[in-house]
Amino acid sequence: MLKPGDIHLCQPGPEKSCGACCGLYNYRDSTRESLEARLEARTALFHDTVRSRDDLETFSTLVRSTESMEKRYEVIYCCEYLGFIDEEHRRVGCLLHPLQNNGEDLRDVSFYGRDLCDGHFCPSYHYLARWEQQAVVNSIDDWYLYGLVITDIDLVKEYFRFIAEGLGEAPDPELLKTGRLKDMAQRFFNFKTTWPFRSPETNRLGKYYFDGSQYMISHIDYDALGCERSRFDKIFLSLTSRFRSSNELRKAEGLVEDSISAFIDYYRDHPQ
């Protein structure tokens, strides 16, 4: 259970939310465009067809028969009751939640059931320091990017570790709410979707490689590149990197180094 003062990473505010534990990024086609169209269609269908609990089975059947259910990882369930829970379509969440249904909790019909859905907290709640959690919440105002980043523990911890080492202290998350530092952090995290050295394989997500029923930790073959292991290795794996030459690796290191250094320099030059 969350304690007073804890950050609710699933639904931290009106600008963003995360649906990763509901299988949001487990579809083989998990591009922003694909997921946005999927969520918009099923949200509209839910509001058009569900008038009571008796309509939920029909809704589920319609969704699962009309959407592509190809997955990266077969063992992870993709919940058909995940949709947009606000009029602006800025937050993903459970269409069965009592806040969406005049106080009636319909989650018992879902695959995982009400108790598990209500009580599950992903590893980011436990492995990210509170200031790291707050820094991500403050710097990202986008449901798609937020979900990809807040669940990527290595990416968050490595990025802020390099920054903290450069500054000699952890950056103040409050300074990431607005202005240049917020923009700089978000530009770095945007590498999750814009990274030029991203592997095109659909069964890769971050550092994980899926073969349908199992998952493995991917790795970068630095020996084949004729290079030593990069100090940004964990970041590169989080960005689903594939390098075809040492030149590409050096360019990638430059992109990450420039992003981190720019943040550190600006933070130092503009004390609050």
C-alpha positions in Angstrom: 0.0 0.0 0.0 1.1 3.6 -0.6 2.1 5.6 2.4 1.3 9.3 2.8 3.6 11.3 0.6 4.3 8.5 -1.8 3.9 9.2 -5.5 1.2 7.3 -7.3 3.3 6.4 -10.4 0.3 4.8 -12.2 -1.7 8.0 -12.1 0.5 10.9 -10.9 -1.6 13.7 -12.4 -3.8 15.0 -15.1 -1.1 15.2 -17.8 0.1 11.6 -17.8 -0.4 8.0 -16.6 1.0 4.5 -17.1 -0.7 1.4 -18.4 2.4 -0.8 -18.8 1.3 -3.4 -16.2 -1.9 -3.9 -18.3 0.2 -5.0 -21.3 0.1 -1.6 -23.1 3.5 -2.0 -24.6 3.3 -5.7 -25.1 1.7 -5.6 -28.5 4.0 -6.3 -31.4 3.0 -2.9 -32.9 3.4 -0.6 -29.9 4.0 2.6 -31.8 2.3 5.7 -30.5 0.1 5.8 -33.5 -1.0 2.2 -33.1 -1.7 2.4 -29.4 -3.5 5.7 -29.6 -5.8 4.4 -32.3 -6.4 1.2 -30.3 -7.2 3.0 -27.1 -9.4 5.6 -28.8 -11.5 2.9 -30.5 -12.0 0.7 -27.5 -12.8 3.7 -25.2 -15.5 4.9 -27.7 -16.8 1.3 -27.9 -17.0 1.0 -24.1 -19.0 4.2 -23.7 -21.3 3.3 -26.6 -22.0 -0.3 -25.6 -21.5 -0.8 -21.8 -24.5 0.1 -19.8 -24.2 -2.5 -17.1 -22.0 -5.4 -15.9 -24.0 -7.6 -18.3 -22.5 -5.8 -21.3 -18.9 -6.5 -20.4 -18.6 -9.9 -22.0 -19.9 -8.6 -25.3 -17.4 -5.7 -25.1 -14.5 -8.0 -24.4 -15.4 -10.3 -27.3 -15.7 -7.3 -29.7 -12.4 -5.9 -28.7 -10.5 -9.2 -29.0 -12.1 -10.1 -32.3 -11.5 -6.7 -34.0 -8.0 -5.8 -32.7 -4.7 -7.4 -33.5 -3.6 -9.3 -30.4 -0.1 -10.2 -31.6 2.2 -9.9 -28.7 5.9 -9.5 -28.0 5.7 -11.8 -25.0 2.9 -14.3 -24.9 3.0 -14.7 -21.1 2.1 -11.1 -20.4 -1.7 -10.5 -20.7 -2.9 -7.5 -22.7 -6.0 -6.2 -20.9 -8.8 -5.2 -23.2 -10.3 -2.9 -20.6 -7.4 -0.4 -20.8 -8.5 2.8 -22.4 -8.4 6.6 -22.1 -10.0 7.8 -18.9 -10.2 11.5 -19.6 -11.9 13.5 -22.3 -8.6 15.0 -23.6 -7.1 11.5 -24.0 -4.0 12.3 -22.0 -4.4 9.6 -19.5 -4.6 5.8 -19.9 -6.3 3.8 -17.3 -8.8 1.1 -16.3 -12.3 1.5 -17.9 -13.6 -0.8 -15.2 -12.4 1.4 -12.3 -15.1 2.7 -10.0 -14.0 6.3 -10.7 -15.1 5.6 -14.3 -18.4 3.9 -13.5 -20.3 6.0 -11.0 -18.6 4.3 -8.1 -19.2 0.7 -9.2 -16.1 -1.4 -9.3 -16.2 -3.8 -12.3 -12.6 -5.0 -12.1 -13.5 -8.5 -10.9 -14.4 -9.4 -14.5 -10.8 -8.6 -15.7 -8.2 -11.3 -16.3 -6.2 -10.4 -13.1 -9.2 -9.5 -11.0 -10.0 -6.6 -8.7 -7.6 -7.4 -5.8 -4.5 -7.9 -8.0 -5.3 -4.8 -10.1 -5.9 -2.7 -7.0 -2.9 -3.9 -5.0 -0.1 -4.3 -7.7 2.8 -1.9 -7.6 5.5 -2.3 -10.3 9.2 -2.5 -9.4 9.7 1.3 -10.1 7.8 2.0 -6.9 10.5 0.1 -5.0 13.7 0.6 -6.9 13.5 4.3 -7.9 14.3 6.8 -5.2 11.5 9.2 -4.5 13.5 12.1 -6.0 14.0 10.0 -9.2 10.3 9.3 -9.4 9.4 12.9 -8.9 12.0 14.0 -11.5 10.4 11.8 -14.1 6.9 12.9 -13.2 7.9 16.5 -13.4 9.7 16.3 -16.7 7.3 14.3 -18.8 3.8 15.4 -19.8 2.9 12.7 -22.3 1.2 9.3 -21.5 3.0 7.3 -24.1 6.6 8.5 -23.2 5.8 8.6 -19.5 4.9 4.9 -19.4 8.0 3.9 -21.3 10.3 5.8 -19.1 8.9 5.4 -15.6 9.0 1.6 -16.0 12.6 1.6 -17.3 14.5 1.6 -14.0 18.0 1.4 -15.6 17.4 4.3 -17.9 16.2 6.6 -15.1 18.8 5.6 -12.6 21.7 5.8 -15.0 20.7 9.2 -16.4 20.3 10.8 -13.0 23.4 9.0 -11.7 25.6 10.6 -14.4 24.0 14.0 -13.7 24.4 13.6 -9.9 28.1 12.6 -10.3 28.7 15.6 -12.5 27.0 18.0 -10.1 28.2 16.4 -6.9 24.6 16.2 -5.8 21.2 15.0 -6.9 19.3 17.5 -9.0 16.3 19.1 -7.4 13.2 17.6 -9.0 11.3 20.8 -8.5 13.5 22.5 -11.1 12.3 20.1 -13.7 8.7 21.3 -13.5 9.2 24.1 -16.0 11.9 25.7 -18.1 15.1 24.6 -19.8 15.9 21.8 -17.4 12.5 20.2 -17.9 13.0 20.5 -21.7 16.5 19.0 -21.5 15.4 16.0 -19.4 12.4 15.4 -21.7 14.6 15.6 -24.8 16.8 12.9 -23.3 13.9 10.7 -22.4 12.6 11.2 -25.9 15.4 8.9 -27.1 13.0 6.1 -26.1 11.1 6.9 -29.3 13.6 8.8 -31.5 16.8 6.9 -30.9 18.6 6.6 -34.3 20.3 3.3 -33.3 17.2 1.5 -32.2 16.8 -2.1 -33.3 13.9 -2.6 -35.6 13.0 -6.0 -34.1 9.5 -6.1 -32.7 10.4 -8.7 -30.1 12.8 -6.2 -28.4 11.7 -3.8 -25.7 14.4 -2.0 -23.8 17.0 -4.5 -22.6 14.6 -7.4 -22.9 14.5 -9.8 -25.8 11.4 -12.0 -26.2 11.0 -15.4 -28.0 7.3 -15.8 -27.2 7.3 -17.8 -24.0 10.6 -16.6 -22.5 12.4 -13.4 -22.1 16.2 -12.8 -22.0 18.4 -9.9 -21.3 19.9 -8.6 -24.5 23.5 -7.5 -24.7 25.8 -5.5 -27.0 28.7 -7.4 -28.6 31.5 -4.9 -28.0 34.1 -7.4 -29.0 32.6 -7.6 -32.5 32.8 -3.8 -32.7 36.4 -3.8 -31.6 35.5 -1.7 -28.5 35.5 -1.9 -24.8 32.1 -1.9 -23.0 30.7 1.6 -23.1 30.1 3.4 -19.8 26.6 4.1 -21.2 25.9 0.4 -21.8 22.8 0.3 -19.6 21.4 3.3 -21.3 22.0 1.8 -24.7 20.3 -1.4 -23.7 17.3 0.6 -22.4 17.1 2.3 -25.8 17.0 -1.1 -27.6 20.2 -0.3 -29.3 21.9 -2.1 -32.2 25.3 -0.9 -33.5 26.7 -2.0 -36.8 30.1 -0.4 -36.3 32.4 1.3 -33.8 31.6 4.6 -35.6 27.9 4.2 -34.7 28.8 3.4 -31.1 30.9 6.6 -30.8 28.1 8.7 -32.3 25.7 7.2 -29.8 28.0 8.0 -26.9 28.3 11.5 -28.2 24.5 12.0 -28.2 24.2 10.8 -24.6 27.2 12.6 -23.4 26.1 15.9 -25.0 22.6 15.6 -23.4 23.9 14.9 -19.9 26.6 17.5 -20.1 24.2 20.2 -21.3 22.0 19.5 -18.3 24.9 19.7 -15.9 26.3 22.9 -17.4 22.9 24.6 -17.3 22.2 23.5 -13.8 25.5 24.8 -12.6 25.3 28.1 -14.4 21.8 28.9 -13.2 21.7 28.3 -9.5 18.3 28.5 -7.9 
